[in-house]
Amino acid sequence: MVVQRHGHRGGAVAVSAVVLGAIAVTGCAGRADQGGAAGPQVQPVADERPGAGDPVLTAAADGLLGAGSARTRTAMETAAGGTRVTIRGEGGYDFRRRTGRLTVVLPRDPAGAEEHLPVTELLTPGALYMKNRGAGVPADKWVRVDTTTLEDGNLVTGGATDPLAAAELLRGAREVAFLGRERIEGTELRHFRGTADIARAARIARPHARGALTAAAKGFTTVTVPFDAYVDDEGRLRKVRHRFSFSNGTTTVAVTSTTTLYDFGVPVTVRLPDPGDIYAGRIRS
């Protein structure tokens, strides 16, 4: 299933693509993880109407809001013809304030040198702040991107999917199957597999997520996204893997975005940059 992006909308996309743009430097290629399509026998959810989702998944974002906050690990793998590239992140997210802080590690360059410093990302409603990304940006400055202007709603552009957006996307879950219970990192979780309709999720998401998901629904020509989701017995999303694909000119790029959540309730502090610390100049490609 291919999710294709429309052509770039100019400056906002060009600026925000500096993180994902590292993928092109390394010549990404290959085949994305398909999440074990030949895995255990599936059990359809109780509601088998066409397009029906599962109440556990549609309420996953609400479960995170109830938890308050969590630590998170992210991994975004891209593939387009032979070489896999993975961008990893780690940090924390405050679901009630809808803010998070990640340290994102970019892949090495083709020669194997450590070319890229870790990128600090601040996730906020409607905006992404990045430090240590963008050619020509001073080391002490941040880049701010309006995520509602991004063609993918920042589901893949920043090199990590916003954890709350990943959960809100599950509100559009349909054709869901329950694959049973699996123990992950010492906790028994319920494993679901299905597809998420971005446009449907955008219509029923909480107000803070509608802008980004609406942008993504418009930016992708095919809005169904396969996923695997793992939920604990308290209704909290613990792990979700989305598999996006988009057309980048003549090349189809597969993107597998995995978000893992743990240590619920841990304090998470996100301090936004002062206006004077935000870079307003031109970013070289």
One Martini backbone bead per residue (centre of mass of N, CA, C, O) as a GRO file, in nm:
protein
  285
    1MET     BB    1   0.093   0.038   0.026
    2VAL     BB    2   0.064   0.369  -0.107
    3VAL     BB    3   0.186   0.684   0.006
    4GLN     BB    4   0.144   0.990  -0.150
    5ARG     BB    5   0.303   1.283  -0.222
    6HIS     BB    6   0.302   1.582  -0.291
    7GLY     BB    7   0.433   1.846  -0.381
    8HIS     BB    8   0.601   2.094  -0.282
    9ARG     BB    9   0.535   2.401  -0.068
   10GLY     BB   10   0.816   2.497  -0.015
   11GLY     BB   11   0.971   2.631   0.254
   12ALA     BB   12   0.853   2.458   0.485
   13VAL     BB   13   0.946   2.187   0.371
   14ALA     BB   14   1.245   2.250   0.331
   15VAL     BB   15   1.307   2.308   0.626
   16SER     BB   16   1.186   2.041   0.764
   17ALA     BB   17   1.369   1.833   0.584
   18VAL     BB   18   1.652   1.822   0.732
   19VAL     BB   19   1.619   1.549   0.869
   20LEU     BB   20   1.517   1.361   0.641
   21GLY     BB   21   1.745   1.453   0.439
   22ALA     BB   22   1.967   1.255   0.546
   23ILE     BB   23   1.874   1.014   0.377
   24ALA     BB   24   1.974   1.103   0.097
   25VAL     BB   25   2.277   1.102   0.166
   26THR     BB   26   2.275   0.770   0.217
   27GLY     BB   27   2.097   0.618   0.012
   28CYS     BB   28   1.819   0.508   0.036
   29ALA     BB   29   1.697   0.164   0.086
   30GLY     BB   30   1.470  -0.106   0.030
   31ARG     BB   31   1.282  -0.286   0.289
   32ALA     BB   32   1.032  -0.265   0.485
   33ASP     BB   33   0.891  -0.345   0.764
   34GLN     BB   34   0.598  -0.566   0.784
   35GLY     BB   35   0.529  -0.683   1.081
   36GLY     BB   36   0.465  -0.983   1.036
   37ALA     BB   37   0.252  -1.113   0.821
   38ALA     BB   38   0.328  -1.429   0.925
   39GLY     BB   39   0.201  -1.450   1.186
   40PRO     BB   40  -0.030  -1.486   1.386
   41GLN     BB   41  -0.337  -1.566   1.429
   42VAL     BB   42  -0.616  -1.394   1.368
   43GLN     BB   43  -0.860  -1.181   1.544
   44PRO     BB   44  -1.135  -1.043   1.511
   45VAL     BB   45  -1.314  -0.806   1.597
   46ALA     BB   46  -1.627  -0.762   1.703
   47ASP     BB   47  -1.633  -0.533   1.487
   48GLU     BB   48  -1.711  -0.621   1.132
   49ARG     BB   49  -1.752  -0.378   0.995
   50PRO     BB   50  -1.687  -0.188   0.748
   51GLY     BB   51  -1.424   0.005   0.884
   52ALA     BB   52  -1.393  -0.094   1.155
   53GLY     BB   53  -1.285  -0.066   1.470
   54ASP     BB   54  -1.144  -0.018   1.799
   55PRO     BB   55  -1.193   0.102   2.114
   56VAL     BB   56  -0.903   0.074   2.216
   57LEU     BB   57  -0.777   0.254   1.986
   58THR     BB   58  -0.965   0.510   1.985
   59ALA     BB   59  -0.865   0.544   2.310
   60ALA     BB   60  -0.551   0.577   2.328
   61ALA     BB   61  -0.519   0.885   2.368
   62ASP     BB   62  -0.681   0.899   2.633
   63GLY     BB   63  -0.488   0.718   2.796
   64LEU     BB   64  -0.249   0.919   2.783
   65LEU     BB   65  -0.384   1.156   2.919
   66GLY     BB   66  -0.426   1.001   3.187
   67ALA     BB   67  -0.112   0.951   3.236
   68GLY     BB   68   0.034   1.241   3.121
   69SER     BB   69   0.321   1.072   3.087
   70ALA     BB   70   0.641   0.988   2.912
   71ARG     BB   71   0.859   0.787   2.786
   72THR     BB   72   1.059   0.776   2.471
   73ARG     BB   73   1.091   0.581   2.170
   74THR     BB   74   1.242   0.612   1.843
   75ALA     BB   75   1.189   0.486   1.497
   76MET     BB   76   1.317   0.560   1.159
   77GLU     BB   77   1.266   0.379   0.863
   78THR     BB   78   1.425   0.364   0.545
   79ALA     BB   79   1.328   0.269   0.199
   80ALA     BB   80   1.442   0.241  -0.179
   81GLY     BB   81   1.668  -0.023  -0.291
   82GLY     BB   82   1.911  -0.139  -0.043
   83THR     BB   83   1.925   0.080   0.199
   84ARG     BB   84   1.914   0.132   0.531
   85VAL     BB   85   1.761   0.389   0.742
   86THR     BB   86   1.811   0.512   1.084
   87ILE     BB   87   1.618   0.705   1.315
   88ARG     BB   88   1.683   0.801   1.652
   89GLY     BB   89   1.494   0.838   1.964
   90GLU     BB   90   1.487   1.028   2.285
   91GLY     BB   91   1.250   1.085   2.568
   92GLY     BB   92   0.970   1.309   2.633
   93TYR     BB   93   0.604   1.326   2.724
   94ASP     BB   94   0.330   1.563   2.747
   95PHE     BB   95  -0.004   1.506   2.701
   96ARG     BB   96  -0.148   1.756   2.828
   97ARG     BB   97   0.054   1.975   2.687
   98ARG     BB   98   0.170   1.868   2.413
   99THR     BB   99   0.479   1.797   2.491
  100GLY     BB  100   0.826   1.751   2.369
  101ARG     BB  101   1.151   1.572   2.402
  102LEU     BB  102   1.417   1.508   2.167
  103THR     BB  103   1.684   1.287   2.077
  104VAL     BB  104   1.831   1.281   1.756
  105VAL     BB  105   1.979   1.026   1.553
  106LEU     BB  106   2.173   1.026   1.286
  107PRO     BB  107   2.310   0.901   1.029
  108ARG     BB  108   2.565   0.815   0.868
  109ASP     BB  109   2.771   0.851   0.635
  110PRO     BB  110   2.897   0.667   0.375
  111ALA     BB  111   3.197   0.672   0.519
  112GLY     BB  112   3.127   0.654   0.851
  113ALA     BB  113   3.104   0.925   0.965
  114GLU     BB  114   3.051   1.165   1.220
  115GLU     BB  115   2.853   1.422   1.096
  116HIS     BB  116   2.619   1.426   1.312
  117LEU     BB  117   2.453   1.580   1.537
  118PRO     BB  118   2.245   1.580   1.766
  119VAL     BB  119   1.897   1.629   1.772
  120THR     BB  120   1.684   1.876   1.892
  121GLU     BB  121   1.338   1.823   1.985
  122LEU     BB  122   1.036   2.019   1.985
  123LEU     BB  123   0.709   1.934   2.079
  124THR     BB  124   0.419   2.101   1.950
  125PRO     BB  125   0.141   2.263   1.885
  126GLY     BB  126   0.211   2.332   1.544
  127ALA     BB  127   0.526   2.278   1.632
  128LEU     BB  128   0.880   2.262   1.536
  129TYR     BB  129   1.188   2.224   1.711
  130MET     BB  130   1.536   2.273   1.598
  131LYS     BB  131   1.864   2.149   1.682
  132ASN     BB  132   2.127   2.088   1.468
  133ARG     BB  133   1.974   2.199   1.201
  134GLY     BB  134   2.094   2.328   0.922
  135ALA     BB  135   2.239   2.495   0.691
  136GLY     BB  136   2.366   2.794   0.842
  137VAL     BB  137   2.298   2.739   1.135
  138PRO     BB  138   2.352   2.835   1.425
  139ALA     BB  139   2.434   2.659   1.712
  140ASP     BB  140   2.232   2.861   1.902
  141LYS     BB  141   1.995   2.783   1.710
  142TRP     BB  142   1.661   2.766   1.599
  143VAL     BB  143   1.412   2.578   1.430
  144ARG     BB  144   1.094   2.669   1.294
  145VAL     BB  145   0.792   2.468   1.238
  146ASP     BB  146   0.491   2.451   1.072
  147THR     BB  147   0.303   2.160   1.079
  148THR     BB  148   0.042   2.257   0.912
  149THR     BB  149   0.230   2.291   0.636
  150LEU     BB  150   0.275   2.000   0.615
  151GLU     BB  151   0.214   1.730   0.408
  152ASP     BB  152   0.244   1.519   0.679
  153GLY     BB  153   0.208   1.655   0.968
  154ASN     BB  154   0.476   1.526   1.097
  155LEU     BB  155   0.497   1.204   1.066
  156VAL     BB  156   0.810   1.214   0.910
  157THR     BB  157   0.992   1.470   0.874
  158GLY     BB  158   1.141   1.479   1.176
  159GLY     BB  159   1.222   1.158   1.236
  160ALA     BB  160   0.951   1.171   1.419
  161THR     BB  161   0.668   1.073   1.578
  162ASP     BB  162   0.432   1.203   1.738
  163PRO     BB  163   0.294   1.037   1.995
  164LEU     BB  164   0.007   1.163   1.990
  165ALA     BB  165  -0.037   1.141   1.684
  166ALA     BB  166  -0.012   0.834   1.674
  167ALA     BB  167  -0.268   0.792   1.848
  168GLU     BB  168  -0.474   0.962   1.686
  169LEU     BB  169  -0.455   0.788   1.426
  170LEU     BB  170  -0.621   0.543   1.561
  171ARG     BB  171  -0.907   0.666   1.520
  172GLY     BB  172  -0.882   0.550   1.207
  173ALA     BB  173  -0.938   0.265   1.258
  174ARG     BB  174  -0.938  -0.039   1.054
  175GLU     BB  175  -0.947  -0.356   1.003
  176VAL     BB  176  -0.920  -0.508   1.280
  177ALA     BB  177  -0.685  -0.720   1.456
  178PHE     BB  178  -0.643  -0.975   1.696
  179LEU     BB  179  -0.326  -1.141   1.794
  180GLY     BB  180  -0.296  -1.107   2.097
  181ARG     BB  181  -0.061  -1.180   2.349
  182GLU     BB  182   0.235  -0.988   2.453
  183ARG     BB  183   0.567  -0.979   2.568
  184ILE     BB  184   0.704  -0.651   2.657
  185GLU     BB  185   0.928  -0.566   2.871
  186GLY     BB  186   0.746  -0.741   3.098
  187THR     BB  187   0.472  -0.681   2.937
  188GLU     BB  188   0.141  -0.746   2.883
  189LEU     BB  189   0.004  -0.726   2.552
  190ARG     BB  190  -0.204  -0.601   2.311
  191HIS     BB  191  -0.239  -0.709   1.969
  192PHE     BB  192  -0.271  -0.498   1.682
  193ARG     BB  193  -0.412  -0.497   1.343
  194GLY     BB  194  -0.413  -0.247   1.069
  195THR     BB  195  -0.580   0.045   0.953
  196ALA     BB  196  -0.535   0.397   0.888
  197ASP     BB  197  -0.739   0.682   0.855
  198ILE     BB  198  -0.655   1.001   0.829
  199ALA     BB  199  -0.923   1.148   0.770
  200ARG     BB  200  -1.082   1.019   0.998
  201ALA     BB  201  -0.898   1.111   1.228
  202ALA     BB  202  -0.928   1.419   1.176
  203ARG     BB  203  -1.239   1.433   1.242
  204ILE     BB  204  -1.204   1.285   1.557
  205ALA     BB  205  -1.003   1.442   1.676
  206ARG     BB  206  -0.857   1.634   1.866
  207PRO     BB  207  -0.797   1.962   1.819
  208HIS     BB  208  -0.474   1.949   1.840
  209ALA     BB  209  -0.466   1.725   1.580
  210ARG     BB  210  -0.619   1.827   1.322
  211GLY     BB  211  -0.417   1.992   1.161
  212ALA     BB  212  -0.204   1.774   1.098
  213LEU     BB  213  -0.403   1.554   0.984
  214THR     BB  214  -0.523   1.728   0.761
  215ALA     BB  215  -0.260   1.775   0.612
  216ALA     BB  216  -0.203   1.473   0.561
  217ALA     BB  217  -0.466   1.409   0.404
  218LYS     BB  218  -0.383   1.612   0.169
  219GLY     BB  219  -0.078   1.514   0.108
  220PHE     BB  220  -0.198   1.235   0.065
  221THR     BB  221  -0.331   1.020  -0.177
  222THR     BB  222  -0.304   0.790   0.042
  223VAL     BB  223  -0.471   0.736   0.371
  224THR     BB  224  -0.363   0.448   0.431
  225VAL     BB  225  -0.222   0.290   0.737
  226PRO     BB  226  -0.033   0.062   0.850
  227PHE     BB  227  -0.051  -0.130   1.169
  228ASP     BB  228   0.096  -0.173   1.501
  229ALA     BB  229  -0.052  -0.239   1.828
  230TYR     BB  230   0.018  -0.178   2.186
  231VAL     BB  231  -0.182  -0.264   2.477
  232ASP     BB  232  -0.271  -0.224   2.785
  233ASP     BB  233  -0.492  -0.284   3.059
  234GLU     BB  234  -0.516   0.053   3.084
  235GLY     BB  235  -0.520   0.175   2.775
  236ARG     BB  236  -0.217   0.201   2.697
  237LEU     BB  237   0.006   0.300   2.480
  238ARG     BB  238   0.326   0.131   2.408
  239LYS     BB  239   0.308   0.053   2.092
  240VAL     BB  240   0.387   0.179   1.750
  241ARG     BB  241   0.350   0.085   1.396
  242HIS     BB  242   0.411   0.263   1.103
  243ARG     BB  243   0.343   0.238   0.735
  244PHE     BB  244   0.492   0.431   0.507
  245SER     BB  245   0.440   0.577   0.172
  246PHE     BB  246   0.629   0.759  -0.085
  247SER     BB  247   0.669   0.989  -0.342
  248ASN     BB  248   1.006   1.073  -0.483
  249GLY     BB  249   0.925   1.110  -0.768
  250THR     BB  250   1.060   0.804  -0.894
  251THR     BB  251   1.054   0.723  -0.586
  252THR     BB  252   0.989   0.480  -0.342
  253VAL     BB  253   0.928   0.540   0.004
  254ALA     BB  254   0.984   0.365   0.296
  255VAL     BB  255   0.819   0.412   0.625
  256THR     BB  256   0.912   0.320   0.959
  257SER     BB  257   0.726   0.399   1.256
  258THR     BB  258   0.842   0.385   1.598
  259THR     BB  259   0.665   0.386   1.918
  260THR     BB  260   0.774   0.404   2.262
  261LEU     BB  261   0.621   0.354   2.590
  262TYR     BB  262   0.724   0.467   2.925
  263ASP     BB  263   0.720   0.575   3.231
  264PHE     BB  264   0.464   0.670   3.362
  265GLY     BB  265   0.455   1.003   3.509
  266VAL     BB  266   0.696   1.138   3.432
  267PRO     BB  267   0.867   1.412   3.432
  268VAL     BB  268   0.813   1.682   3.184
  269THR     BB  269   1.031   1.927   3.038
  270VAL     BB  270   0.944   2.219   2.830
  271ARG     BB  271   1.148   2.466   2.678
  272LEU     BB  272   1.111   2.729   2.495
  273PRO     BB  273   1.234   2.934   2.288
  274ASP     BB  274   1.342   3.224   2.242
  275PRO     BB  275   1.290   3.443   1.995
  276GLY     BB  276   1.609   3.510   1.967
  277ASP     BB  277   1.671   3.179   1.914
  278ILE     BB  278   1.538   3.208   1.633
  279TYR     BB  279   1.584   3.139   1.312
  280ALA     BB  280   1.548   3.380   1.019
  281GLY     BB  281   1.705   3.264   0.802
  282ARG     BB  282   1.872   3.098   0.563
  283ILE     BB  283   1.857   2.766   0.439
  284ARG     BB  284   2.073   2.542   0.336
  285SER     BB  285   2.083   2.249   0.127
   0.00000   0.00000   0.00000
